[in-house]
């Protein structure tokens, strides 16, 4: 099911999860380490809101479409790279790593927190 996109605000809204996703060119161009990704989202003022944050793995996984690949993302998003995107979720077995999702395949991976991934911020209260 396609998610509705507000082209003027460059956001995608998922009514099932209650989340609003950033969907502008920054999501294709900003590649930074996890600490900077968290700070980027916390300081983001976008689409009339300033309560953005780096999504948890469950939240980012909610926009993955496993029936698709390259990119493995639900219909509705305009700006996407078939690449790794940070989550705020840590790797509990190795604390120097954090989880990310590769939108080429839709799979979850862990990378060093100092590594470089893309960023897509979210806002709202996750429900499922």
Secondary structure, 3 states (H helix, E strand, C coil): CCCEEECCCCEEEECCCCEEEECCCHHHHCEECHHHHHHHHHHCCECCECCCEECCHHHHHCCECCCCCCCCECCCCCCCCCCEEEEEEECCCCCCEEEEEECCCCEEEEEECCCCEECCEEEECCCC
